[in-house]
Amino acid sequence: MISKNKIKYIQSLALKKKRKEENAFLAEGPKIVTDLLENFVCRTLVATEEWLKRHPHIQLSPKLLEIIPVNHDELSRASLLKTPQEVLAVFSTSSSTFDNKLIEQSLCLALDGIQDPGNLGTILRIADWFGIEHVLCSADTVDVYNPKVVQATMGAIARVQVHYCDLHKVIKDIQSKGIPTYGTFLNGKNIYEQSLSSNGLIVMGNEGNGISPVIGNLIDQRLLIPNYPSGRKTGDSLNVAIATAVICAEFRRRAM
Amino acid sequence: MISKNKIKYIQSLALKKKRKEENAFLAEGPKIVTDLLENFVCRTLVATEEWLKRHPHIQLSPKLLEIIPVNHDELSRASLLKTPQEVLAVFSTSSSTFDNKLIEQSLCLALDGIQDPGNLGTILRIADWFGIEHVLCSADTVDVYNPKVVQATMGAIARVQVHYCDLHKVIKDIQSKGIPTYGTFLNGKNIYEQSLSSNGLIVMGNEGNGISPVIGNLIDQRLLIPNYPSGRKTGDSLNVAIATAVICAEFRRRAM
């Protein structure tokens, strides 16, 4: 049995303002919820009684504060999804700090103004696959705790750390230490002919406008994913998540 | 001025049954519509008067049968988009035939049960970028003329040819001629350690279930996109469009 107030609270987390106030976010579906339970504090888990019976070990999770068993009708009323998925949960947001030294020691991604929740979620899933543990986001990038982003990560949000920051400042700082910065540009150099390091920052830009000029001017390695046959007239560009995947795959291939 | 019947007709093209009956489909937005005008017969183009004034050359297009100038309100009523984009158009579907020889001569993609319109659209955009001119689809793959697919291609649908067919039959036939077939499998072999040809068929599978067993059993080159560090526990898999991009990029890198 779930109260009307609890349903109202859960649904209010669709709003960024409310998520900020509460330092909380919503995740739905068995895969994402169980992935998140490993690393995030779960304030409330709402699940059908059938699902809870099939997952008795859930109750042993040390980071789980409250369980509310519901029927399908109650779950539907709490869910933001068209097709509710047996379980949803409210988690505390994490407030990890970021040290630029991490870019010196490993390969990191920076997102400059990504707007589409599906793109951000997909990019985190790519980062997860390719072992990129930290993703920096400009302040105008979509909120990682937006429910659509959370769903699109398919659970990767449990493993990849996302930090909102002043990208300009970070890049200035790491460049003063000689750490390489990479970005894709339609007038960049063929990525397959460039040397790629196993640390540094790969910057990906906004869906419509690419990397902003103020950031773009700082980047020292301007890369291009060549089309085929090279130089042939095609569509204007690849989707940003697609480009991120091809670039991350190539960096990791070199490091193998 | 656009008639109520015309609006009803345009909106009916959201339905696959209607598209089949009419051999027609809907595309919206200046980029996609102008791309399509190069290769497809346009039965009706509906655009704001402002847009038509700014694009006088449109009227010279030999494949354009009818132009209906409208105001913003009329456009909104005809459009399937939340944010209508100045122009939309009804095109005749193309009925090109496919010859398996094309797989002998070039690299082609085959999609086995792709369900999500956004994924199919994105895959066609990838094919366009990497110069893959023909994409074969199993009968249970989402309809390429679904308006959501058309929008997601960002115009690539104007250049990449899509053929619905019996994949099993095609693969049997090309294998009898010694043409290689590739697919991705979680237990496949590291793609970076395999030889890749510049012709043949790359098969990509359904979002949830991957390549169907009946097709999977036929594939002779089983590939894996390695995660990083290799073998590390991550999410279950990459999204199918993301995997398609990484694979196509690698095939084309080898052919450079």
Interface residues (C-beta under 8 A of the other chain):
Chain A: G118 T122 R125 I126 D128 W129 F130 G131 M154 G155 A156 R159 Y192 I225 P226 N227 Y228 P229 S230 R232 T234 G235 D236 L238 N239 A241 I242 A245 V246 A249 E250 R252 R253 A255 M256
Chain B: K31 D35 G118 T122 R125 I126 D128 W129 F130 G131 M154 G155 A156 R159 Y192 I225 P226 N227 Y228 P229 S230 R232 T234 G235 D236 L238 N239 A241 I242 A245 V246 A249 E250 R252 R253 A255 M256
